[in-house]
Amino acid sequence: MSVAKVIELSTSSTTGIEDAVKSGLAKCAESVKDIQGAWVNEIKVTTDAAGNIQEWRVNLKISFVVK
C-alpha cells in the first residue's frame, strides 16, 4: 500500500500559464521526491492600466508518494 500527500503552492510567470506550471513543478521537485501529478487549481493575471497582461499566476495542487 502506498500513501499520497497533496500540497498546494502558488507560482507565477511573465511568459504564460505553462511556464508558471513548469517553474512551480521544478522548484517543488528540488525538495519533494516522487511527484505523481499536479492540478491547476486557479489561474489569475495581473495587468497594467491599459489591460495588458503583466504576469500569469497559478495555484497548483501537487501530489506525491510518501515513503
PyMOL Python script that loads the backbone (N, CA, C, O; Angstrom):
from pymol import cmd

cmd.read_pdbstr("""\
ATOM      1  N   MET A   1       0.836  -1.172   0.000  1.00  0.00           N
ATOM      2  CA  MET A   1       0.000   0.000   0.000  1.00  0.00           C
ATOM      3  C   MET A   1       0.886   1.242   0.000  1.00  0.00           C
ATOM      4  O   MET A   1       1.901   1.284   0.695  1.00  0.00           O
ATOM      5  N   SER A   2       0.504   2.244  -0.773  1.00  0.00           N
ATOM      6  CA  SER A   2       1.244   3.498  -0.778  1.00  0.00           C
ATOM      7  C   SER A   2       0.328   4.632  -0.314  1.00  0.00           C
ATOM      8  O   SER A   2      -0.896   4.559  -0.423  1.00  0.00           O
ATOM      9  N   VAL A   3       0.953   5.658   0.196  1.00  0.00           N
ATOM     10  CA  VAL A   3       0.227   6.818   0.695  1.00  0.00           C
ATOM     11  C   VAL A   3       0.661   8.027  -0.121  1.00  0.00           C
ATOM     12  O   VAL A   3       1.852   8.235  -0.352  1.00  0.00           O
ATOM     13  N   ALA A   4      -0.306   8.818  -0.554  1.00  0.00           N
ATOM     14  CA  ALA A   4      -0.008  10.032  -1.305  1.00  0.00           C
ATOM     15  C   ALA A   4      -0.364  11.249  -0.463  1.00  0.00           C
ATOM     16  O   ALA A   4      -1.294  11.215   0.343  1.00  0.00           O
ATOM     17  N   LYS A   5       0.376  12.303  -0.661  1.00  0.00           N
ATOM     18  CA  LYS A   5       0.123  13.562   0.016  1.00  0.00           C
ATOM     19  C   LYS A   5      -0.052  14.644  -1.045  1.00  0.00           C
ATOM     20  O   LYS A   5       0.551  14.572  -2.116  1.00  0.00           O
ATOM     21  N   VAL A   6      -0.873  15.638  -0.747  1.00  0.00           N
ATOM     22  CA  VAL A   6      -1.109  16.745  -1.670  1.00  0.00           C
ATOM     23  C   VAL A   6      -0.714  18.040  -0.976  1.00  0.00           C
ATOM     24  O   VAL A   6      -1.140  18.311   0.147  1.00  0.00           O
ATOM     25  N   ILE A   7       0.105  18.836  -1.655  1.00  0.00           N
ATOM     26  CA  ILE A   7       0.454  20.162  -1.144  1.00  0.00           C
ATOM     27  C   ILE A   7      -0.016  21.201  -2.155  1.00  0.00           C
ATOM     28  O   ILE A   7      -0.189  20.896  -3.335  1.00  0.00           O
ATOM     29  N   GLU A   8      -0.218  22.410  -1.692  1.00  0.00           N
ATOM     30  CA  GLU A   8      -0.671  23.482  -2.574  1.00  0.00           C
ATOM     31  C   GLU A   8       0.394  24.568  -2.601  1.00  0.00           C
ATOM     32  O   GLU A   8       0.955  24.930  -1.566  1.00  0.00           O
ATOM     33  N   LEU A   9       0.668  25.091  -3.812  1.00  0.00           N
ATOM     34  CA  LEU A   9       1.618  26.183  -3.922  1.00  0.00           C
ATOM     35  C   LEU A   9       1.176  27.157  -4.997  1.00  0.00           C
ATOM     36  O   LEU A   9       0.389  26.815  -5.880  1.00  0.00           O
ATOM     37  N   SER A  10       1.686  28.364  -4.913  1.00  0.00           N
ATOM     38  CA  SER A  10       1.404  29.410  -5.898  1.00  0.00           C
ATOM     39  C   SER A  10       2.696  29.728  -6.629  1.00  0.00           C
ATOM     40  O   SER A  10       3.776  29.739  -6.037  1.00  0.00           O
ATOM     41  N   THR A  11       2.571  29.988  -7.924  1.00  0.00           N
ATOM     42  CA  THR A  11       3.735  30.307  -8.742  1.00  0.00           C
ATOM     43  C   THR A  11       3.316  31.305  -9.821  1.00  0.00           C
ATOM     44  O   THR A  11       2.125  31.484 -10.076  1.00  0.00           O
ATOM     45  N   SER A  12       4.289  31.947 -10.448  1.00  0.00           N
ATOM     46  CA  SER A  12       3.951  32.956 -11.453  1.00  0.00           C
ATOM     47  C   SER A  12       4.986  32.978 -12.572  1.00  0.00           C
ATOM     48  O   SER A  12       6.088  32.445 -12.442  1.00  0.00           O
ATOM     49  N   SER A  13       4.592  33.615 -13.680  1.00  0.00           N
ATOM     50  CA  SER A  13       5.481  33.769 -14.819  1.00  0.00           C
ATOM     51  C   SER A  13       5.018  34.963 -15.647  1.00  0.00           C
ATOM     52  O   SER A  13       3.822  35.245 -15.728  1.00  0.00           O
ATOM     53  N   THR A  14       5.956  35.649 -16.250  1.00  0.00           N
ATOM     54  CA  THR A  14       5.605  36.731 -17.166  1.00  0.00           C
ATOM     55  C   THR A  14       5.370  36.199 -18.578  1.00  0.00           C
ATOM     56  O   THR A  14       4.885  36.926 -19.444  1.00  0.00           O
ATOM     57  N   THR A  15       5.714  34.930 -18.811  1.00  0.00           N
ATOM     58  CA  THR A  15       5.611  34.314 -20.136  1.00  0.00           C
ATOM     59  C   THR A  15       4.240  33.704 -20.406  1.00  0.00           C
ATOM     60  O   THR A  15       3.653  33.946 -21.460  1.00  0.00           O
ATOM     61  N   GLY A  16       3.719  32.908 -19.458  1.00  0.00           N
ATOM     62  CA  GLY A  16       2.427  32.262 -19.675  1.00  0.00           C
ATOM     63  C   GLY A  16       2.125  31.218 -18.620  1.00  0.00           C
ATOM     64  O   GLY A  16       2.914  30.979 -17.705  1.00  0.00           O
ATOM     65  N   ILE A  17       0.964  30.601 -18.769  1.00  0.00           N
ATOM     66  CA  ILE A  17       0.494  29.609 -17.804  1.00  0.00           C
ATOM     67  C   ILE A  17       1.420  28.401 -17.773  1.00  0.00           C
ATOM     68  O   ILE A  17       1.826  27.954 -16.700  1.00  0.00           O
ATOM     69  N   GLU A  18       1.754  27.874 -18.940  1.00  0.00           N
ATOM     70  CA  GLU A  18       2.586  26.671 -18.997  1.00  0.00           C
ATOM     71  C   GLU A  18       3.938  26.907 -18.318  1.00  0.00           C
ATOM     72  O   GLU A  18       4.426  26.042 -17.591  1.00  0.00           O
ATOM     73  N   ASP A  19       4.537  28.061 -18.549  1.00  0.00           N
ATOM     74  CA  ASP A  19       5.815  28.368 -17.917  1.00  0.00           C
ATOM     75  C   ASP A  19       5.666  28.474 -16.402  1.00  0.00           C
ATOM     76  O   ASP A  19       6.549  28.036 -15.665  1.00  0.00           O
ATOM     77  N   ALA A  20       4.569  29.044 -15.932  1.00  0.00           N
ATOM     78  CA  ALA A  20       4.328  29.138 -14.488  1.00  0.00           C
ATOM     79  C   ALA A  20       4.219  27.744 -13.873  1.00  0.00           C
ATOM     80  O   ALA A  20       4.787  27.485 -12.812  1.00  0.00           O
ATOM     81  N   VAL A  21       3.492  26.850 -14.538  1.00  0.00           N
ATOM     82  CA  VAL A  21       3.337  25.481 -14.030  1.00  0.00           C
ATOM     83  C   VAL A  21       4.683  24.761 -14.024  1.00  0.00           C
ATOM     84  O   VAL A  21       5.042  24.122 -13.035  1.00  0.00           O
ATOM     85  N   LYS A  22       5.420  24.861 -15.113  1.00  0.00           N
ATOM     86  CA  LYS A  22       6.723  24.184 -15.198  1.00  0.00           C
ATOM     87  C   LYS A  22       7.695  24.683 -14.137  1.00  0.00           C
ATOM     88  O   LYS A  22       8.396  23.888 -13.510  1.00  0.00           O
ATOM     89  N   SER A  23       7.739  25.993 -13.934  1.00  0.00           N
ATOM     90  CA  SER A  23       8.678  26.523 -12.943  1.00  0.00           C
ATOM     91  C   SER A  23       8.250  26.152 -11.525  1.00  0.00           C
ATOM     92  O   SER A  23       9.100  25.907 -10.668  1.00  0.00           O
ATOM     93  N   GLY A  24       6.946  26.109 -11.268  1.00  0.00           N
ATOM     94  CA  GLY A  24       6.459  25.679  -9.956  1.00  0.00           C
ATOM     95  C   GLY A  24       6.791  24.229  -9.669  1.00  0.00           C
ATOM     96  O   GLY A  24       7.211  23.890  -8.562  1.00  0.00           O
ATOM     97  N   LEU A  25       6.603  23.366 -10.670  1.00  0.00           N
ATOM     98  CA  LEU A  25       6.931  21.950 -10.502  1.00  0.00           C
ATOM     99  C   LEU A  25       8.436  21.750 -10.319  1.00  0.00           C
ATOM    100  O   LEU A  25       8.863  20.934  -9.502  1.00  0.00           O
ATOM    101  N   ALA A  26       9.232  22.494 -11.078  1.00  0.00           N
ATOM    102  CA  ALA A  26      10.689  22.365 -10.959  1.00  0.00           C
ATOM    103  C   ALA A  26      11.162  22.788  -9.575  1.00  0.00           C
ATOM    104  O   ALA A  26      12.005  22.121  -8.975  1.00  0.00           O
ATOM    105  N   LYS A  27      10.628  23.883  -9.070  1.00  0.00           N
ATOM    106  CA  LYS A  27      11.021  24.346  -7.736  1.00  0.00           C
ATOM    107  C   LYS A  27      10.579  23.351  -6.668  1.00  0.00           C
ATOM    108  O   LYS A  27      11.331  23.071  -5.734  1.00  0.00           O
ATOM    109  N   CYS A  28       9.376  22.818  -6.798  1.00  0.00           N
ATOM    110  CA  CYS A  28       8.865  21.836  -5.847  1.00  0.00           C
ATOM    111  C   CYS A  28       9.723  20.574  -5.861  1.00  0.00           C
ATOM    112  O   CYS A  28       9.990  19.991  -4.811  1.00  0.00           O
ATOM    113  N   ALA A  29      10.153  20.153  -7.045  1.00  0.00           N
ATOM    114  CA  ALA A  29      10.946  18.932  -7.190  1.00  0.00           C
ATOM    115  C   ALA A  29      12.319  19.038  -6.533  1.00  0.00           C
ATOM    116  O   ALA A  29      12.978  18.020  -6.323  1.00  0.00           O
ATOM    117  N   GLU A  30      12.761  20.254  -6.204  1.00  0.00           N
ATOM    118  CA  GLU A  30      14.039  20.415  -5.505  1.00  0.00           C
ATOM    119  C   GLU A  30      13.983  19.813  -4.106  1.00  0.00           C
ATOM    120  O   GLU A  30      15.005  19.372  -3.580  1.00  0.00           O
ATOM    121  N   SER A  31      12.796  19.790  -3.499  1.00  0.00           N
ATOM    122  CA  SER A  31      12.697  19.273  -2.134  1.00  0.00           C
ATOM    123  C   SER A  31      11.699  18.130  -1.978  1.00  0.00           C
ATOM    124  O   SER A  31      11.708  17.446  -0.955  1.00  0.00           O
ATOM    125  N   VAL A  32      10.845  17.913  -2.966  1.00  0.00           N
ATOM    126  CA  VAL A  32       9.837  16.849  -2.890  1.00  0.00           C
ATOM    127  C   VAL A  32      10.162  15.795  -3.946  1.00  0.00           C
ATOM    128  O   VAL A  32      10.348  16.119  -5.119  1.00  0.00           O
ATOM    129  N   LYS A  33      10.229  14.552  -3.531  1.00  0.00           N
ATOM    130  CA  LYS A  33      10.523  13.450  -4.458  1.00  0.00           C
ATOM    131  C   LYS A  33       9.244  12.690  -4.782  1.00  0.00           C
ATOM    132  O   LYS A  33       8.254  12.795  -4.058  1.00  0.00           O
ATOM    133  N   ASP A  34       9.264  11.932  -5.859  1.00  0.00           N
ATOM    134  CA  ASP A  34       8.152  11.077  -6.291  1.00  0.00           C
ATOM    135  C   ASP A  34       6.869  11.855  -6.580  1.00  0.00           C
ATOM    136  O   ASP A  34       5.782  11.423  -6.196  1.00  0.00           O
ATOM    137  N   ILE A  35       6.991  13.008  -7.258  1.00  0.00           N
ATOM    138  CA  ILE A  35       5.803  13.767  -7.664  1.00  0.00           C
ATOM    139  C   ILE A  35       5.028  12.930  -8.667  1.00  0.00           C
ATOM    140  O   ILE A  35       5.595  12.414  -9.631  1.00  0.00           O
ATOM    141  N   GLN A  36       3.740  12.799  -8.437  1.00  0.00           N
ATOM    142  CA  GLN A  36       2.889  11.976  -9.289  1.00  0.00           C
ATOM    143  C   GLN A  36       2.049  12.786 -10.261  1.00  0.00           C
ATOM    144  O   GLN A  36       1.698  12.292 -11.333  1.00  0.00           O
ATOM    145  N   GLY A  37       1.723  14.019  -9.905  1.00  0.00           N
ATOM    146  CA  GLY A  37       0.897  14.839 -10.778  1.00  0.00           C
ATOM    147  C   GLY A  37       0.559  16.168 -10.136  1.00  0.00           C
ATOM    148  O   GLY A  37       0.894  16.421  -8.978  1.00  0.00           O
ATOM    149  N   ALA A  38      -0.109  17.010 -10.904  1.00  0.00           N
ATOM    150  CA  ALA A  38      -0.489  18.328 -10.397  1.00  0.00           C
ATOM    151  C   ALA A  38      -1.808  18.752 -11.026  1.00  0.00           C
ATOM    152  O   ALA A  38      -2.111  18.415 -12.171  1.00  0.00           O
ATOM    153  N   TRP A  39      -2.576  19.491 -10.255  1.00  0.00           N
ATOM    154  CA  TRP A  39      -3.815  20.082 -10.740  1.00  0.00           C
ATOM    155  C   TRP A  39      -3.639  21.591 -10.735  1.00  0.00           C
ATOM    156  O   TRP A  39      -3.144  22.160  -9.762  1.00  0.00           O
ATOM    157  N   VAL A  40      -4.041  22.238 -11.814  1.00  0.00           N
ATOM    158  CA  VAL A  40      -4.065  23.696 -11.833  1.00  0.00           C
ATOM    159  C   VAL A  40      -5.386  24.096 -11.194  1.00  0.00           C
ATOM    160  O   VAL A  40      -6.455  23.927 -11.782  1.00  0.00           O
ATOM    161  N   ASN A  41      -5.296  24.620 -10.003  1.00  0.00           N
ATOM    162  CA  ASN A  41      -6.464  24.911  -9.193  1.00  0.00           C
ATOM    163  C   ASN A  41      -7.077  26.267  -9.536  1.00  0.00           C
ATOM    164  O   ASN A  41      -8.299  26.416  -9.518  1.00  0.00           O
ATOM    165  N   GLU A  42      -6.243  27.252  -9.845  1.00  0.00           N
ATOM    166  CA  GLU A  42      -6.725  28.604 -10.082  1.00  0.00           C
ATOM    167  C   GLU A  42      -5.746  29.329 -10.994  1.00  0.00           C
ATOM    168  O   GLU A  42      -4.537  29.120 -10.898  1.00  0.00           O
ATOM    169  N   ILE A  43      -6.257  30.177 -11.877  1.00  0.00           N
ATOM    170  CA  ILE A  43      -5.432  30.978 -12.777  1.00  0.00           C
ATOM    171  C   ILE A  43      -5.820  32.434 -12.585  1.00  0.00           C
ATOM    172  O   ILE A  43      -7.001  32.772 -12.519  1.00  0.00           O
ATOM    173  N   LYS A  44      -4.804  33.297 -12.497  1.00  0.00           N
ATOM    174  CA  LYS A  44      -5.046  34.723 -12.329  1.00  0.00           C
ATOM    175  C   LYS A  44      -4.011  35.479 -13.148  1.00  0.00           C
ATOM    176  O   LYS A  44      -2.912  34.974 -13.376  1.00  0.00           O
ATOM    177  N   VAL A  45      -4.350  36.680 -13.589  1.00  0.00           N
ATOM    178  CA  VAL A  45      -3.380  37.538 -14.268  1.00  0.00           C
ATOM    179  C   VAL A  45      -3.337  38.884 -13.566  1.00  0.00           C
ATOM    180  O   VAL A  45      -4.324  39.340 -12.987  1.00  0.00           O
ATOM    181  N   THR A  46      -2.165  39.509 -13.631  1.00  0.00           N
ATOM    182  CA  THR A  46      -2.062  40.901 -13.215  1.00  0.00           C
ATOM    183  C   THR A  46      -1.879  41.721 -14.479  1.00  0.00           C
ATOM    184  O   THR A  46      -1.244  41.274 -15.434  1.00  0.00           O
ATOM    185  N   THR A  47      -2.436  42.919 -14.480  1.00  0.00           N
ATOM    186  CA  THR A  47      -2.413  43.754 -15.679  1.00  0.00           C
ATOM    187  C   THR A  47      -1.892  45.153 -15.359  1.00  0.00           C
ATOM    188  O   THR A  47      -1.806  45.566 -14.203  1.00  0.00           O
ATOM    189  N   ASP A  48      -1.549  45.862 -16.432  1.00  0.00           N
ATOM    190  CA  ASP A  48      -1.236  47.273 -16.276  1.00  0.00           C
ATOM    191  C   ASP A  48      -2.528  48.075 -16.457  1.00  0.00           C
ATOM    192  O   ASP A  48      -3.596  47.489 -16.630  1.00  0.00           O
ATOM    193  N   ALA A  49      -2.443  49.378 -16.420  1.00  0.00           N
ATOM    194  CA  ALA A  49      -3.626  50.238 -16.507  1.00  0.00           C
ATOM    195  C   ALA A  49      -4.363  50.099 -17.840  1.00  0.00           C
ATOM    196  O   ALA A  49      -5.564  50.359 -17.913  1.00  0.00           O
ATOM    197  N   ALA A  50      -3.650  49.691 -18.896  1.00  0.00           N
ATOM    198  CA  ALA A  50      -4.262  49.539 -20.220  1.00  0.00           C
ATOM    199  C   ALA A  50      -4.872  48.153 -20.420  1.00  0.00           C
ATOM    200  O   ALA A  50      -5.469  47.881 -21.462  1.00  0.00           O
ATOM    201  N   GLY A  51      -4.724  47.277 -19.427  1.00  0.00           N
ATOM    202  CA  GLY A  51      -5.284  45.934 -19.533  1.00  0.00           C
ATOM    203  C   GLY A  51      -4.350  44.905 -20.138  1.00  0.00           C
ATOM    204  O   GLY A  51      -4.769  43.784 -20.425  1.00  0.00           O
ATOM    205  N   ASN A  52      -3.095  45.266 -20.338  1.00  0.00           N
ATOM    206  CA  ASN A  52      -2.107  44.316 -20.860  1.00  0.00           C
ATOM    207  C   ASN A  52      -1.638  43.394 -19.741  1.00  0.00           C
ATOM    208  O   ASN A  52      -1.392  43.841 -18.620  1.00  0.00           O
ATOM    209  N   ILE A  53      -1.517  42.111 -20.049  1.00  0.00           N
ATOM    210  CA  ILE A  53      -1.097  41.137 -19.047  1.00  0.00           C
ATOM    211  C   ILE A  53       0.359  41.360 -18.671  1.00  0.00           C
ATOM    212  O   ILE A  53       1.238  41.411 -19.531  1.00  0.00           O
ATOM    213  N   GLN A  54       0.599  41.492 -17.372  1.00  0.00           N
ATOM    214  CA  GLN A  54       1.950  41.667 -16.844  1.00  0.00           C
ATOM    215  C   GLN A  54       2.513  40.371 -16.291  1.00  0.00           C
ATOM    216  O   GLN A  54       3.709  40.104 -16.408  1.00  0.00           O
ATOM    217  N   GLU A  55       1.637  39.556 -15.681  1.00  0.00           N
ATOM    218  CA  GLU A  55       2.101  38.323 -15.044  1.00  0.00           C
ATOM    219  C   GLU A  55       0.961  37.315 -14.958  1.00  0.00           C
ATOM    220  O   GLU A  55      -0.182  37.672 -14.674  1.00  0.00           O
ATOM    221  N   TRP A  56       1.290  36.053 -15.208  1.00  0.00           N
ATOM    222  CA  TRP A  56       0.354  34.940 -15.040  1.00  0.00           C
ATOM    223  C   TRP A  56       0.626  34.303 -13.687  1.00  0.00           C
ATOM    224  O   TRP A  56       1.783  34.065 -13.339  1.00  0.00           O
ATOM    225  N   ARG A  57      -0.424  34.024 -12.918  1.00  0.00           N
ATOM    226  CA  ARG A  57      -0.275  33.366 -11.618  1.00  0.00           C
ATOM    227  C   ARG A  57      -1.162  32.135 -11.579  1.00  0.00           C
ATOM    228  O   ARG A  57      -2.313  32.175 -12.014  1.00  0.00           O
ATOM    229  N   VAL A  58      -0.624  31.042 -11.055  1.00  0.00           N
ATOM    230  CA  VAL A  58      -1.401  29.806 -10.923  1.00  0.00           C
ATOM    231  C   VAL A  58      -1.236  29.234  -9.523  1.00  0.00           C
ATOM    232  O   VAL A  58      -0.178  29.356  -8.906  1.00  0.00           O
ATOM    233  N   ASN A  59      -2.285  28.619  -9.042  1.00  0.00           N
ATOM    234  CA  ASN A  59      -2.228  27.833  -7.811  1.00  0.00           C
ATOM    235  C   ASN A  59      -2.238  26.379  -8.227  1.00  0.00           C
ATOM    236  O   ASN A  59      -3.079  25.964  -9.024  1.00  0.00           O
ATOM    237  N   LEU A  60      -1.315  25.606  -7.696  1.00  0.00           N
ATOM    238  CA  LEU A  60      -1.182  24.191  -8.038  1.00  0.00           C
ATOM    239  C   LEU A  60      -1.417  23.322  -6.812  1.00  0.00           C
ATOM    240  O   LEU A  60      -1.040  23.684  -5.697  1.00  0.00           O
ATOM    241  N   LYS A  61      -2.040  22.182  -7.027  1.00  0.00           N
ATOM    242  CA  LYS A  61      -2.091  21.133  -6.021  1.00  0.00           C
ATOM    243  C   LYS A  61      -1.225  20.009  -6.561  1.00  0.00           C
ATOM    244  O   LYS A  61      -1.501  19.461  -7.628  1.00  0.00           O
ATOM    245  N   ILE A  62      -0.190  19.673  -5.832  1.00  0.00           N
ATOM    246  CA  ILE A  62       0.797  18.689  -6.286  1.00  0.00           C
ATOM    247  C   ILE A  62       0.713  17.450  -5.402  1.00  0.00           C
ATOM    248  O   ILE A  62       0.763  17.543  -4.175  1.00  0.00           O
ATOM    249  N   SER A  63       0.585  16.295  -6.039  1.00  0.00           N
ATOM    250  CA  SER A  63       0.522  15.045  -5.271  1.00  0.00           C
ATOM    251  C   SER A  63       1.838  14.283  -5.415  1.00  0.00           C
ATOM    252  O   SER A  63       2.470  14.284  -6.471  1.00  0.00           O
ATOM    253  N   PHE A  64       2.230  13.628  -4.307  1.00  0.00           N
ATOM    254  CA  PHE A  64       3.454  12.829  -4.320  1.00  0.00           C
ATOM    255  C   PHE A  64       3.295  11.672  -3.358  1.00  0.00           C
ATOM    256  O   PHE A  64       2.476  11.710  -2.440  1.00  0.00           O
ATOM    257  N   VAL A  65       4.101  10.632  -3.587  1.00  0.00           N
ATOM    258  CA  VAL A  65       4.051   9.430  -2.772  1.00  0.00           C
ATOM    259  C   VAL A  65       4.908   9.630  -1.525  1.00  0.00           C
ATOM    260  O   VAL A  65       6.038  10.110  -1.606  1.00  0.00           O
ATOM    261  N   VAL A  66       4.358   9.258  -0.378  1.00  0.00           N
ATOM    262  CA  VAL A  66       5.080   9.324   0.884  1.00  0.00           C
ATOM    263  C   VAL A  66       5.695   7.957   1.142  1.00  0.00           C
ATOM    264  O   VAL A  66       5.003   6.940   1.098  1.00  0.00           O
ATOM    265  N   LYS A  67       6.994   7.933   1.411  1.00  0.00           N
ATOM    266  CA  LYS A  67       7.689   6.663   1.661  1.00  0.00           C
ATOM    267  C   LYS A  67       8.093   6.535   3.087  1.00  0.00           C
ATOM    268  O   LYS A  67       8.689   5.528   3.472  1.00  0.00           O
TER     269      LYS A  67
END
""", "prot")
cmd.dss("prot")
cmd.show_as("cartoon", "prot")
cmd.util.cbc("prot")
cmd.orient("prot")
